[in-house]
Amino acid sequence: MQHQPAGSLRVGILGAGRVASQLGPALSAAGHEVVFVWNRTAPAAKTLAAQLPGARALARLSAPLPAADVYLLAVPDAAVVPLLARTTWPDEAVVAHLAGALPLSVFAVKPTVRGGVFYPLQTFSPGRAIDWPAVPLCIEAADAAAEILLLALAHSLSQHVRLLDSAQRLKLHVAAVFANNFTNHLLGIADALLAEANLPAELLAPLVRETVNKALANPPFAVQTGPAARRDAPTLAAHQAALARYPAWQALYEQLTASIQAQL
């Protein structure tokens, strides 16, 4: 069931990188007021704020911060705790980070705020439009009122909102790294091998699409194919020889082959 937006909320965004640059316009389009944007580099904050009606670009996070219903920390994971600690937040402000791997407990450094998590399970790259209604948004909060607010904000953007605790979210984040980052790296290796042979990357497109579609429709281990699954020793040996010029990729091939065969 699709939820309707629960009314306009005032949002402060700290960060102006890949996630913030997609999230800010989405929040404005959903009817929320982005009150300000801050970033450690002022030009980036100005660029994003200029895209958001009524938003101010803050050069410094000096007290008092502009009033907002929720403050979103769209910064690298390593910057969350230092930013929380050094900023003077309004008492009982709802402050949420957007990280997949950081627990809710990081807010212990600032007990005067009501901590939360607003984690979008998606990859963000410049020039790529995000279909926000399809993006899973994972919510966690320190208290019921903050949870209700973050859920309302999430439901105004996405049709797929979940309450997850920190342990569940960490496991989800690890799974996402395997499904997204590692898969993309393997596609990069495939692309490089094709380029070396003067072959176009689009040759792999139908195979990749069918692989992903099949894995989404079935338990992936149950539909594993290929020479490792067949224990095709001559083909495996030929592949190893073909990778002799790339010892790191050769070792990765061996490790993945062993991992596939261990699941059979």
Secondary structure, 3 states (H helix, E strand, C coil): CCCCCCCCCEEEEECCCHHHHHHHHHHHHCCCEEEEEECCCHHHHHHHHCCCCCCEEECCCCCCCCCCCEEEECCCHHHHHHHHHHCCCCCCCEEEECCCCCCHHHHHHCCCCEEEEEEECCCCCCCCCCCHHHCCEEEEECCHHHHHHHHHHHHCCCCCEEECCHHHHHHHHHHHHHHHHHHHHHHHHHHHHHHHCCCCHHHHHHHHHHHHHHHHHCCHHHHCCCHHHHCCHHHHHHHHHHCCCCHHHHHHHHHHHHHHHHHC
